[in-house]
């Protein structure tokens, strides 16, 4: 049995509490995975497995749950002749005129209740779906 193991960071300390035999491995993205090892379980038998992940907050909670601002602020920082416009200029690596990219942005925006959640959704999309070749 495998499960994700949250990392220790400057914002959290994680501790696994379990009496089950286990090892911690890394997946292809270097995420830690707890792999529990069991003896063979006979057919029609049950095995109860329990473990505790203790996660203690560290640091500044406002950094962990950031607020990125309002839509109006984003329109202002990306307005023509601003540094924001230069930073998000279309290129072959960042094809802003792509219909697929515009559609993706619209989907994320439609599913976000505010600008902060939109940025979090966009970050998670890039983090999970975009790979370097």
N, C-alpha and C positions, 0 to 999 in steps of 0.2 A: 504494500500500500504506500502511495506517495502523496505528499502534500507540500505546498509552498511554505517556505520558512522565511518570514520577514527579516530583513537585514538589521544589524545594529548600525545606527547612524548617530550623528550628533544630536538628532531630535528624539531618538528612542533607543532603549536598551531591551533586547529580546532574550528570553531564557526559556529553553524547552525543559519541561518537567515530565518525565515518562519513565515507567519501569519496563517498557517494551524495548526489545533489541532494535536499534536503529543506526543508520549512518546518514551523514549529511553529504549530499552530492551537489554538483553544479550542472545546470542545463546549458544549452548552447549559448544562451544570453548571459551566462554567469549568475543567474538567480540560484539561490540555495533551495534545495529540495530535500525534505526529510523522507527517507525511505525506511519504512518499518519492515522488519524481517520476521516471518512467522514460520513455525513448523507447519507441515501439511495439515490442513483442516479436513477431517473426514466428511464425506458427503452427508448432507442433512444435519450437520452440526453447526453450531454458532460459536463465534469468537468475539468477545467484547473487547474493544480496543479503546483506551482512553489516554489522552495526554493533555497537558496544559501548556499553552504558550503565554508566558507572562511578558507583557509589553508595557514598559514604563516610559512615560513621556519625559523628555529632557528639553531644555532650551525654551525658546519663545514660541508659545502656541500660535501666535499671530503669523509666524513664519510658516508653520505647518499648515495652517488654513488661511492662505493669503486672500486678500481682496484686490483684484486687479483693476477696478475702476468701472466706469460707465461707458456705454456705447458712444456717447457724445465725445468723451475724452479720446477715444480711439480714432474717431473721425478727425478730430482736431490735430492729433499728432501725425496723421498720415495725409494731411491736406497738401495740396500743391505747394512747392517751394519750401518744404520743411525737411528736417533731417529724417523724419519718419518715412517720407516719400522716397528718399534716396535708399534707405535701408531695406525697403520692400520692393525695390525696382525689379521688374521682370527680367529674367535671364534664361539661358538654356538649362541651368540647374534649378531654376525657380520660375516655371512657366505660368505666370499669373493670368495670362490670357487663355489658358487651357479651359475648355468647357468642363472637363472632368473635375478640375480643381475648383472652379466656381460652383459646380453642383455639390461637391463635398463641403465647401464652406457653408453653403445654404442649408444643407442637411444638419451640420453641426450647430449652426445658428438657430435653426428651427427647434432643435432639441435642448437648447440652453435657456435657462430662465433669466440669465443676465450675462454680462460680459465676462465676469470671473469664471462662470461655469463654461462658457464657450472656449475660453483659453485652456481650461483644464481638459475639456473634451478634445480639443485640437492637439494638445500635448500628448494625451493618452493615445490618440490615433497615430501620431508620428512615432511615439515610443514603441507601439506594438506592431505597426504595419510597415514602417519605412526601414529598409536595410541598405547597407552600403555594399556595393559589388566591386 
